[in-house]
Amino acid sequence: MSLTLLQTEVAIKFVKDQFEKELARLLKLTRVSAPLFVRPESGLNDNLNGVERPVSFDANGVAGNLEIVQSLAKWKRSALARYGFTEGTELYTDMNAIRRDESADALHSYYVDQWDWEKIIRPDQRNYTYLKTVVRAVYLAVRRIAAQVTKKYPALTFDLPREITFVSTKELEKMYPALTPRERENAFTKTYRAVFVYQIGWPLANKQPHDGRAADYDDWKLNGDILLWHEPLDCALEISSMGIRVNAAVLEKQLRQKKELDKLSNPYCRAVMNGELPLTVGGGIGQSRLCMFFLKKRHIGEVQASVWSAEEEAAAEREGLALL
């Protein structure tokens, strides 16, 4: 099905509105406002893989620079404490970020838009069984919106299995030892269509992690990504990254692994170490990625307005893609 630019804009709003409602209903989320920028010394900005440079700027009347967020992974946990949320309650927000060092292509943009959510959990819920329960709830929202999209646009149909398949990064490495992590994800997701790849961060048998993860928010043994098979690009499409967050012991262990123990002095890490923040599980769900999947688009620029290199724009034009 080929949508005009105007039809695409209408469809984007439909997908976003319906998914946000379904996600909030299934996870019992309360919407809150979120910052576009934070003070770097707060420790609240996401350092991602530790090499990405946040966009910073000075502001009239404020000492020092401010940083545009790269994600809200740590801010959400602090917000749950500050706003007075209690055990079993959750928040979500619209997150808009700039990632200046992203390699912008069909799947990646300098502009990131996602729903960020976070939930307070009990100590006995810090386990793989509970993580699977949350993953299945998010995937149920995906399946329900797929049905709504097909009802509104009958030409858009989806081959989504009833259940999502779970696979660890260690299992993927054993299955496909000669492949790169991305190639492993593609091979496995092409077979199972909807996959949760878990345990991302610690080195595998080849001494390299499956993918980079910041050391100070996800527990690398209790995290992962939801991948869907995207026919238009013949690849696995990551739509969500989530995990149970670090406690004091895990935080120190992971910071030591990445040689970042100096971060223990920032306010966020001190709060984790001192038990001042609740135990939580949370994640982000890419809004543009979901729209790509549901509207069967070949380029993320077809569902979000961003900036692309001259080469990327020329390649899109050759393929007949209308970038917003």
C-alpha positions as CSV (number, residue, x, y, z in Angstrom):
1,M,0.0,0.0,0.0
2,S,1.4,3.4,-1.0
3,L,0.4,6.4,1.1
4,T,0.7,10.0,0.0
5,L,2.6,12.4,2.2
6,L,-0.7,13.7,3.7
7,Q,-2.1,10.2,4.2
8,T,1.2,9.2,5.8
9,E,0.9,12.1,8.3
10,V,-2.6,11.0,9.2
11,A,-1.6,7.4,9.6
12,I,1.4,8.4,11.8
13,K,-1.0,10.2,14.2
14,F,-3.3,7.2,14.2
15,V,-0.5,4.7,15.1
16,K,0.9,6.9,17.8
17,D,-2.4,7.8,19.4
18,Q,-3.6,4.2,19.5
19,F,-0.4,2.7,20.7
20,E,0.1,5.2,23.5
21,K,-3.4,4.5,24.7
22,E,-2.9,0.7,24.6
23,L,0.5,0.8,26.3
24,A,-0.8,3.1,29.1
25,R,-3.8,0.8,29.6
26,L,-1.8,-2.5,29.6
27,L,0.9,-1.2,31.9
28,K,-1.3,1.1,33.9
29,L,0.9,4.1,33.2
30,T,0.5,7.7,34.3
31,R,1.7,10.3,31.9
32,V,4.2,13.0,33.1
33,S,6.2,15.8,31.6
34,A,9.8,15.3,30.8
35,P,12.8,17.5,30.3
36,L,14.5,18.2,26.9
37,F,17.7,19.1,28.6
38,V,19.5,18.5,32.0
39,R,22.5,19.7,33.9
40,P,25.4,17.4,33.1
41,E,26.7,17.3,36.7
42,S,23.4,15.7,37.7
43,G,24.4,12.3,36.2
44,L,20.9,12.1,34.7
45,N,21.8,12.2,31.0
46,D,22.2,8.8,29.3
47,N,25.8,8.2,28.2
48,L,24.7,5.4,25.9
49,N,27.9,3.6,24.9
50,G,30.1,6.1,26.6
51,V,31.5,7.7,23.4
52,E,28.5,9.7,22.1
53,R,28.8,13.4,22.6
54,P,25.7,15.1,24.0
55,V,24.6,18.4,22.5
56,S,25.3,21.1,25.0
57,F,24.6,24.8,25.1
58,D,24.8,27.7,27.5
59,A,21.7,29.5,28.7
60,N,21.1,33.0,29.9
61,G,21.2,33.2,33.7
62,V,22.4,29.6,34.2
63,A,25.9,28.8,35.4
64,G,27.6,26.2,33.2
65,N,26.3,24.4,30.2
66,L,23.1,22.3,29.8
67,E,22.9,19.1,27.8
68,I,20.1,17.9,25.5
69,V,19.0,14.5,26.7
70,Q,20.1,11.4,24.8
71,S,17.5,9.3,26.6
72,L,15.6,9.5,29.9
73,A,16.6,6.1,31.3
74,K,17.9,7.6,34.6
75,W,15.7,10.6,34.8
76,K,12.6,8.5,35.0
77,R,13.8,6.6,38.0
78,S,14.5,9.8,39.9
79,A,11.1,11.2,38.8
80,L,9.3,8.2,40.4
81,A,10.9,9.1,43.7
82,R,10.4,12.8,43.4
83,Y,6.8,12.6,42.3
84,G,5.7,10.3,45.1
85,F,5.0,7.2,43.0
86,T,4.6,4.0,45.1
87,E,5.3,0.3,44.6
88,G,3.5,-1.1,41.5
89,T,2.8,2.3,40.0
90,E,4.3,3.6,36.8
91,L,4.9,6.7,34.7
92,Y,5.5,7.3,31.0
93,T,6.4,10.3,28.9
94,D,7.2,11.4,25.4
95,M,10.9,11.6,25.0
96,N,12.6,13.7,22.4
97,A,16.4,13.6,22.1
98,I,19.2,14.6,19.8
99,R,22.1,12.1,19.2
100,R,24.6,14.0,17.2
101,D,27.0,11.1,16.7
102,E,24.4,8.7,15.3
103,S,25.2,7.2,11.9
104,A,22.0,8.4,10.2
105,D,20.6,5.9,7.7
106,A,17.3,4.2,6.8
107,L,16.9,3.0,10.5
108,H,18.8,5.7,12.5
109,S,18.3,9.5,12.8
110,Y,19.9,12.3,14.8
111,Y,16.4,12.9,16.2
112,V,15.0,10.3,18.6
113,D,11.4,10.1,19.6
114,Q,10.0,7.4,21.9
115,W,7.7,6.6,24.7
116,D,9.8,6.2,27.9
117,W,8.1,4.3,30.8
118,E,9.2,3.2,34.2
119,K,7.6,1.1,37.0
120,I,8.5,0.6,40.7
121,I,9.0,-3.0,41.6
122,R,9.7,-5.1,44.7
123,P,13.1,-6.7,45.4
124,D,11.7,-10.2,44.7
125,Q,10.7,-9.0,41.1
126,R,14.3,-8.4,40.1
127,N,14.4,-11.6,38.0
128,Y,14.1,-12.9,34.5
129,T,10.6,-14.3,35.1
130,Y,9.2,-10.9,35.9
131,L,11.1,-9.3,33.0
132,K,9.4,-11.7,30.6
133,T,6.0,-10.7,32.0
134,V,6.7,-7.1,31.1
135,V,8.0,-7.9,27.7
136,R,4.9,-9.9,26.9
137,A,2.7,-7.0,27.9
138,V,4.5,-4.6,25.6
139,Y,4.3,-7.2,22.8
140,L,0.6,-7.6,23.3
141,A,0.2,-3.8,22.7
142,V,2.1,-4.3,19.4
143,R,-0.2,-7.1,18.3
144,R,-3.4,-5.2,19.2
145,I,-2.3,-2.1,17.3
146,A,-1.4,-4.3,14.3
147,A,-5.0,-5.4,14.3
148,Q,-6.3,-1.9,14.5
149,V,-4.0,-0.7,11.6
150,T,-5.1,-3.6,9.4
151,K,-8.8,-2.7,10.2
152,K,-8.2,0.9,9.1
153,Y,-5.9,0.1,6.3
154,P,-6.8,-3.4,5.0
155,A,-3.8,-3.5,2.6
156,L,-1.4,-3.4,5.6
157,T,-1.2,-6.8,7.1
158,F,1.3,-8.3,9.5
159,D,2.8,-11.7,10.2
160,L,3.2,-11.4,13.9
161,P,3.2,-14.6,16.0
162,R,0.9,-14.9,19.0
163,E,3.9,-15.2,21.4
164,I,7.2,-13.4,21.3
165,T,10.3,-15.7,21.4
166,F,13.0,-15.2,24.0
167,V,16.7,-15.8,23.2
168,S,19.9,-14.8,25.1
169,T,22.9,-13.2,23.6
170,K,24.9,-16.2,24.6
171,E,22.5,-18.6,22.8
172,L,22.7,-16.4,19.7
173,E,26.5,-16.6,19.8
174,K,26.4,-20.4,20.1
175,M,23.9,-20.7,17.2
176,Y,25.7,-18.3,14.9
177,P,29.4,-18.1,15.9
178,A,30.6,-16.9,12.5
179,L,28.1,-14.0,12.3
180,T,28.2,-10.5,13.8
181,P,25.7,-9.6,16.5
182,R,23.5,-7.8,14.0
183,E,23.7,-10.7,11.6
184,R,22.7,-13.1,14.4
185,E,19.7,-10.9,15.2
186,N,18.6,-10.9,11.6
187,A,19.0,-14.6,11.1
188,F,17.0,-15.5,14.3
189,T,14.3,-12.8,13.9
190,K,13.7,-13.8,10.3
191,T,12.7,-17.2,11.5
192,Y,10.7,-16.2,14.6
193,R,9.3,-12.8,13.5
194,A,9.1,-11.3,17.0
195,V,12.0,-11.7,19.4
196,F,13.3,-10.5,22.7
197,V,17.1,-10.7,22.8
198,Y,18.2,-10.5,26.5
199,Q,21.3,-10.1,28.5
200,I,23.1,-7.3,26.7
201,G,26.2,-5.7,28.1
202,W,28.6,-8.3,29.5
203,P,31.3,-9.8,27.3
204,L,30.4,-13.0,25.5
205,A,32.7,-16.0,24.8
206,N,34.5,-13.9,22.1
207,K,35.3,-11.3,24.8
208,Q,33.0,-8.7,23.2
209,P,29.5,-7.7,24.3
210,H,26.6,-8.3,22.0
211,D,26.0,-4.5,22.0
212,G,27.1,-1.5,24.1
213,R,25.1,-0.5,27.2
214,A,25.6,2.2,29.7
215,A,26.7,0.7,33.1
216,D,24.5,2.8,35.3
217,Y,20.9,2.1,34.4
218,D,20.1,-1.5,33.1
219,D,21.2,-4.6,34.9
220,W,23.0,-6.3,32.0
221,K,21.7,-9.7,33.1
222,L,18.1,-8.5,33.2
223,N,17.7,-6.4,30.0
224,G,17.1,-6.7,26.3
225,D,15.6,-5.5,23.0
226,I,12.3,-6.3,21.3
227,L,13.0,-7.0,17.6
228,L,10.3,-7.4,14.8
229,W,11.0,-8.7,11.3
230,H,10.5,-5.8,8.9
231,E,9.8,-7.1,5.4
232,P,10.4,-3.9,3.4
233,L,14.0,-3.8,4.5
234,D,14.4,-7.6,5.0
235,C,15.9,-7.0,8.5
236,A,15.3,-7.1,12.2
237,L,13.8,-3.8,13.4
238,E,14.5,-2.9,17.1
239,I,11.4,-1.2,18.4
240,S,12.2,-1.2,22.2
241,S,15.0,-1.5,24.6
242,M,14.2,-2.2,28.3
243,G,15.4,-3.7,31.5
244,I,15.3,-4.1,35.2
245,R,17.5,-1.3,36.6
246,V,20.7,-1.6,38.6
247,N,20.7,-1.9,42.4
248,A,23.8,-0.8,44.3
249,A,25.8,-4.0,44.0
250,V,25.1,-4.3,40.2
251,L,25.9,-0.6,39.6
252,E,29.3,-0.9,41.2
253,K,30.1,-4.1,39.4
254,Q,29.2,-2.8,36.0
255,L,30.9,0.6,36.5
256,R,34.0,-1.4,37.5
257,Q,33.8,-3.5,34.3
258,K,33.7,-0.3,32.1
259,K,36.3,1.5,34.3
260,E,33.9,4.2,35.2
261,L,33.9,4.1,39.0
262,D,34.4,7.9,38.9
263,K,30.6,8.1,38.1
264,L,29.9,7.0,41.7
265,S,30.4,10.6,42.7
266,N,27.5,12.0,40.7
267,P,24.2,12.6,42.4
268,Y,22.3,9.9,40.5
269,C,24.8,7.1,41.2
270,R,25.1,8.2,44.9
271,A,21.3,8.0,45.2
272,V,21.4,4.4,43.8
273,M,24.2,3.4,46.1
274,N,22.5,4.9,49.2
275,G,19.2,3.2,48.4
276,E,17.4,6.5,47.9
277,L,15.8,5.5,44.6
278,P,13.2,2.8,44.1
279,L,13.9,-0.4,42.4
280,T,12.4,-0.2,38.9
281,V,12.0,-1.7,35.5
282,G,11.6,0.5,32.4
283,G,12.3,1.1,28.8
284,G,11.9,3.1,25.7
285,I,9.7,2.3,22.7
286,G,10.6,4.0,19.4
287,Q,7.7,6.0,18.0
288,S,9.2,6.4,14.5
289,R,10.4,2.8,14.5
290,L,6.9,1.6,15.3
291,C,5.4,3.8,12.5
292,M,8.0,2.4,10.1
293,F,6.9,-1.1,11.0
294,F,3.1,-0.5,10.9
295,L,3.1,1.6,7.8
296,K,5.7,-0.6,6.1
297,K,8.1,2.2,5.3
298,R,11.7,1.7,4.0
299,H,13.2,4.7,5.6
300,I,12.8,6.3,9.0
301,G,12.7,9.7,7.3
302,E,9.3,8.7,5.8
303,V,7.8,8.9,9.3
304,Q,9.7,11.7,11.0
305,A,11.1,15.1,9.9
306,S,14.9,15.2,10.3
307,V,18.1,16.1,8.5
308,W,20.0,13.7,6.2
309,S,23.3,13.8,4.3
310,A,23.2,14.7,0.6
311,E,24.1,11.1,-0.1
312,E,21.2,9.7,2.0
313,E,18.7,12.1,0.4
314,A,20.0,11.1,-3.1
315,A,19.6,7.4,-2.3
316,A,16.1,7.9,-1.0
317,E,15.2,9.8,-4.2
318,R,16.6,7.0,-6.3
319,E,14.3,4.6,-4.5
320,G,11.3,6.8,-4.8
321,L,11.0,7.5,-1.1
322,A,9.4,10.7,0.1
323,L,11.3,11.9,3.2
324,L,9.3,14.2,5.5
